Amino acid sequence: MSENSNITRWLIENETVNFSSRVWELRTRRYHHPSRRVSDDFYYIASPDWAVVVGRTIDNKILFVRQFRWGIDDFSLELPGGIIDPNEDAEEAGIREFSEETGYEGSSCHSLGACLPNPSMLNNRCHFLFIDGARPSASGTNWDSNEEIEVLALDQAEVQNWVKEGKLAHSLTLAALYRFNLIIDLN
């Protein structure tokens, strides 16, 4: 986002990769502020974009997945989604991840927009999608080797209550549900 501003833009002097994994890289950028004439190192995580899906079944339930998350060392209840693979667009990735994680397929897919998950330390976007008319597919789930997922189908009113009660705490799930509520309307 580069809007007209009175704030001076920092300039990149150089960039190095400190650590690389299968899903992200830790990088250092050396920035220079032209008017202050200072330079410093800043660290960020370079990651592919993500897709998160609000999937609504033919009986108007929203599909969630519960899976173990190593970052919090606990289980997380969230909307299905994952990394957008190279040569894939957000919609393709969302449909793929939705099917792999839930074993469902839908009759339509629509964009709900995107967000910057944490621009202070991440360089990627999270794309939100809405898949409607979801029903179990003949192929079932197709989890990665490190995935074990429980699928839950919740009434839309129950979803709203779980948000209010704090039972849904994954920030990207909450952002996707907010966009869904604004664009599709839960009622």
PyMOL commands that set and color helices and strands:
alter all, ss='L'
color gray80, all
select helices_A, chain A and resi 90-102+156-165+171-183
alter helices_A, ss='H'
color red, helices_A
select strands_A, chain A and resi 11-20+25-33+38-46+50-57+61-69+74-78+81-83+104-105+108-115+126-136+150-155
alter strands_A, ss='S'
color yellow, strands_A
deselect
rebuild
show_as cartoon
